[in-house]
């Protein structure tokens, strides 16, 4: 690539794009015209090479699925072993690239803008929970939330290292209980980029999924806590009211077919997104998020992975439990990450690009190490350390 030049991503050639290109060509002098045509031709060739590469990836993925259905072992031959082709053609000069960009921007402004999809915010989750279930989460301080989270994790056999490393990666080691993806947890600036929320950044569909499995258990725990509270106290009334609302949510979650696509669809409705507000509750939130992590650990144990590191848990969280485990197999570790992500997801997640599975695990570990230095992660680790000392002293 030429020094000082920039590459402009190109969309697939359509009739409209071809017309736009020809209109722009009419504005160019001969020297610019040749540079633009050479660049455009190289881009078309590169796009075709990318299409062929990803078609090969999809074919290999379908063959692996067929082998798994027959309980056959996977080998390195079942994966594409090359990284995606890298553009190596000519680039436009900075001035010409900018003119081409401005030309397309001006043409785009003539079209009516499509309305942007508005992702729900924390306030939307709270409003839906109150409207449909009469549920208002019991908010506690970050320190108390972390302590309850840590107690729950230790009780379920998770270690502080596992939990806090996931927290460090998912929230940059700064996350709050009400942190939503796209919103800075400290400054509160930004816009939601997904429904991911909390220390483990669960999606709204995750909340529905986990509540459909464990909701009855959570309701029973709330009712038992209410029984142990001082009779007639505010705490007892709060727990009892919360148990009734959570039972209502659980019935609704369990009425939806237990299928991820159905949970995703339900989470996009007002009555569905109200369930996501339970992540903010000082009692339920830690249970819900920790049990999701425990579920990943159990899935790994069934596959023969007895002790997962934080980066391995996060890999299962990032790619999906089954895919994450496949990435940790001897053949999967050496395979490029393109084998395990859709084309769109691969280019959307910058950390996965250009790496094989082993290199991605190393990158996750490195980012975790960096984020463990931040205040939220430091506090979380200290809480785990204190609770573990108390447990040893009480044995």
HELIX and SHEET records of a PDB file:
HELIX    1   1 UNK A   15  UNK A   25  1                                  11    
HELIX    2   2 UNK A   30  UNK A   69  1                                  40    
HELIX    3   3 UNK A   76  UNK A   78  5                                   3    
HELIX    4   4 UNK A   94  UNK A  108  1                                  15    
HELIX    5   5 UNK A  122  UNK A  133  1                                  12    
HELIX    6   6 UNK A  142  UNK A  155  1                                  14    
HELIX    7   7 UNK A  160  UNK A  171  1                                  12    
HELIX    8   8 UNK A  204  UNK A  228  1                                  25    
HELIX    9   9 UNK A  234  UNK A  255  1                                  22    
HELIX   10  10 UNK A  260  UNK A  267  1                                   8    
HELIX   11  11 UNK A  270  UNK A  273  1                                   4    
HELIX   12  12 UNK A  274  UNK A  280  5                                   7    
HELIX   13  13 UNK A  284  UNK A  302  1                                  19    
HELIX   14  14 UNK A  310  UNK A  319  1                                  10    
HELIX   15  15 UNK A  321  UNK A  327  1                                   7    
HELIX   16  16 UNK A  330  UNK A  334  1                                   5    
HELIX   17  17 UNK A  337  UNK A  340  5                                   4    
HELIX   18  18 UNK A  343  UNK A  348  1                                   6    
HELIX   19  19 UNK A  350  UNK A  352  5                                   3    
HELIX   20  20 UNK A  357  UNK A  371  1                                  15    
HELIX   21  21 UNK A  375  UNK A  394  1                                  20    
END                                                                             
